[in-house]
Amino acid sequence: MTVIDDSRGVPQLVEQPADMEAVEKAIVQLVSMKLDHERCRRHARSTPPLALMLAIDLLCSMERPSAVQAAEICEALGRTEPAEPRTRAMLSAVGSWADGDLVTARNGFQALVDTYPGDAVSLYAAHMLDFYLGDAPHMLASIEAAVGRFADDDPVIGYLHGLHGFALEENGLVTAAIERCGVALEANSDDIYAMHALVHCLYETGRHEEGARYIQDYMRGRDASTPMRIHVWWHYALFELYADRVQDVLACYRIGIRRKTSARSAEDLDAVTLLWRLALVRPSLDLSAYWQSLYEDWKPYTEENWYLFNDFHAYLTYCQVGDHERADALLEAVLARREKVSDEMVDIFLGFRSFTTGDYADAAARLARSFRHSAAMGGSNAQRDVIEMTGIEAALRSRDYELARQLRDSGRFFRHQGPVIRRYEERLAELRTSENHSQGVLT
């Protein structure tokens, strides 16, 4: 029997060198977001590391049905009572994640990274959990401390540079992020995560035209099985939105974003906030048919609520179509879960509800005092920008110049130029000169 070296991959006894090779290959597949689920399922019993990696990849979807599958994998592995401490620790971390305890899971994987330098699987899991927890500082500290422990010829190192690039970008270190993404893409030109991190950098620097062209070039010829396909097309639509090319946004929505790979509603996260942004920018558009279609896909989520970021998108959809009873029931279920939901997070939910009922003053006040705390719901800076954007729109609609101005000055939304941003600036200037604007202040 052979034991995988502590410096690489998942710890577990394997019967033959061929099994070890399969595990090493799966490690690279996992970190590059191309894990072969069918192969992992076929060999899970004979090669437990593949089962662990399958559970982690399932959990990365952040959907409750997938978490149930991961829990079943953990239960099956637990019955074998693994003796190796590292395997037990990883199984415990995966189990915490499947149980919805993301903080304990992240801390467990981080402890593994600290104890076993070069554990790419635990490093990847900790990175993803940091993203889902909205903990950008830890995401960066974790990858920076670990990436140097991998040899330059390790098959996984290029993909780790992509993780590093995204962590740098989310912490505002865009120049360093671009350099790191370049290193990752030079090592693996099809590294979708590094490509995605570079797209974030183009967004953060307002290079919308360049970003749209880059995505078009990269995605040309790629099929529906491309990892992160829907999310990448969302980025393309966002670039087109800020360039005020509405018909291109709608075409991308129909062809790229709503062409799903499964019926699961969580694939519609980006569809929700893209439609919401489009409705803010072009309120005269009739998007009711699009919203109704999304609503039908999100209906089952009330019984499957599990993760705050997904909860937010389901809640927003329910509110937008006027099903406030379902929205209220979902928020009650969220608050009844064991994890603590902050007052600021509740304000964000209720702020969007107020916006859909036309109570723009309440929406503006809630979102203005809470948007800086939105990282706790998970997601990226770019995804959460919708909260600040909605707060500014609510302040403008409630004719609260002081609040709109303070939001502009303290947030991220106005840092770029373009036709959409210019219209917001013009509306703010018009409100300032109006004799009727209110004199609201942040509370």
Secondary structure, 3 states (H helix, E strand, C coil): CEECCCCCCCCCEECCHHHHHHHHHHHHHHHCCCCCHHHHHHHCCCCHHHHHHHHHHHHCCCCHHHHHHHHHHHHHHHCCCCCCHHHHHHHHHHHHHHCCCHHHHHHHHHHHHHHCCCCHHHHHHHHHHHHHHCCHHHHHHHHHHHHCCCCCCCCCHHHHHHHHHHHHHHCCCHHHHHHHHHHHHHHCCCCHHHHHHHHHHHHHCCCHHHHHHHHHHHHCCCCCCCCCHHHHHHHHHHHHHHCCCHHHHHHHHHHHHCCCCCCCHHHHHHHHHHHHHHHHHCCCCCCHHHHHHHHHHHHHHHHCCCCHHHHHHHHHHHHHCCCHHHHHHHHHHHHHCCCCCCHHHHHHHHHHHHHHHCCHHHHHHHHHHHHHHHHHHCCCHHHHHHHHHHHHHHHHHCCEHHHHHHHHHHCCHHHCCCHHHHHHHHHHHHHHHCCCCECCCCC
